[in-house]
Amino acid sequence: MTAYLQSVWKCRYFWMSLVQMDLRNRYRRSVLGMGWSMLHPLIMTAVMCVVFHRIFNQDVQTFAPFLLVGLCFWNYLTAVVNLGCQCLFQGEAYIRQYPAPMAIYPLRTMLGAATHFLIALGVVITLSWGMSGFGNVPALFSLVPAIVLLCTLGWSIAVIAGFATAYF
């Protein structure tokens, strides 16, 4: 497994350029660019906060950051699963031409979704600090291993979804 991961790492410039190309192509002619990826969770958070505040008398200052991070996490997982199903078909031309490890193509999918998730996480942290203050700064250090585990999970899910789709 170590040798396989080393071969994936040796191709790092290749899969990083694939991720950059995917992000450029996705937001090529958009006005907001990457802001479009945050528009849906922000609007959903605003609508759900209004509804839950009116119906269940929830405090918006404590509820909104939790809701937004939950929506961003869910968007990350659904993007990894949905795009992971197509990752091997999208990389078909590269697979036929270059004998790179097959895990590169699900990695490409995961990194694209992780980019959106990290932007969303930055918005969540900013929103949380704006609503609640800077009370728990040391808790930010726990995000680093959590993000590493989340990316590992996303890569694994994309691999499984990609191979299952290609097989069936």
N, C-alpha and C positions, 0 to 999 in steps of 0.2 A: 504494500500500500504506500509505503514511503517513496518508492521509486515512481509509482504512478503519480503521486502528488508532486514530486519533483519534475516530472515531465509536464504536468499542468503548469507549474510555476515557470518552466522554461519558455512556455508559450504565452507568458503574461502580456507581452506587447500586442500579441495577436488578439487575445480576448478583450483586452482593454480598448483596443481600437474598434472592436465590434460593438462594445457597449457605447462608446462615444458616437459611433455611426447610428446606432439605434436611437439614441436620445436626440441627435441632430435631426434625423428623419422624422421622428415623432412630432417635434415642435418646429419644423422648418418654416411654416408660413403662419404661425400663430402670433397674436399680438402679445399675449401674456407669457408665452414661453412655458417654463416649468410651473408657472403660477396656475396653469390649468389643472395640474395634478392636485393642487391644494384647494381648488374652488369647490369641488364636490364635497369633501369632508367638512369644510368650513360652513357651507350652506346647510348641510345635514345637521351639523352641530347646532347652528343657530335655530333651525326649525325645531329640533328635538328639545333644545333647552327651553324654548318658549312653550312648547306643549307640556313638557314635564313640570315646568314651573307653574303653569296654570292648573293642571290636573292634580299633580301630586305634591305641590308646594315645595319643590326642590330648590335649594339655594344654587343659583346659577354660578356663583364664584367657585364653588367646590365641585359642582357637577360637570361644568363645561370642559375643563381639562381632561377629566377621566373619560368623558364621552368622546372627545376628539382623539385621544390616544387610542382608544378602543377602535374607532372607525379607521384610523390610519393603519393600525395593526391588521385589521380585517381586510382592508384594501391591499396591503402587502401580501397577505396569504392568498387572497383570490387572484391577484396578479401573478404570483409565482405558480399557482396551479394552472390557471388558464393559459398563460404564455408558455409555461413549461410543457404543456401538451403539444405545442407547435414548435418547440425549440429545435428538434432534430430535423423537421421538415424545412424550417427556415435556414438551417445551416447545411442543407443538402449539397449545395454547390461546393462549399468548403470541405465537406466530408469526402466528397468524390475526388477533390484535387490534392488535399494535404492530409497526411496521416497523423493528425493531432489526436490527443486523447478525447474520447467522446464526452467526457464530463465538462469540457470547455463550453459546450453549447447550452447546457442547463445553467452553468455558471454565468454565462452572458445574460440569461433571463433573470437570474436572481440578482445580479448586480444592478440591472436596470430598475427592478422593483425596489431594491434597497436604497438606491439614490432617491427615489421618491419618498420612501419611508423616512430617510434621514432628514430630508427637507421638512417633512411633516413633523418629525420629532423636534426639530428646531422651532417650528411654529408653536408646538405644544408647550415647550419649555418657556418660550417668550410669553405665551398666553398665561401660563401658570404663574410666572413671576409677576406679570402685570396685574393679575387678579389677587394673588395671595402674598406677594412680596418675596424677598430672597431668603426665606427662612431655612431652607434645607439644602444648602449648596453641597455638602459632603455626599448627599445621596446621588449626585450626578456621576460619581465615580463608579457606582454600581451599574450604570448604563453600559459601560465598556464591555464587560463580560456578557451582559445580557444581549447586546447587539451582535457580538461574535456568535453566541449560541443561536440567535435568531437567524443570522445569515447561514449558519451551518444547517439549520432546520430547513430554511428556504431552498438551499442548494439540493438537499436530499429530496425534498418534495418535488422539485423541478426534474431531478434525475428520474425519479419513479414515474412521474407523470409523462415525461418524454418517452421513456422506454415502453411504458404501458400503451401509449398511443401508437407508437411505431409498431409494436407487436400486434395489437388488436386491430 
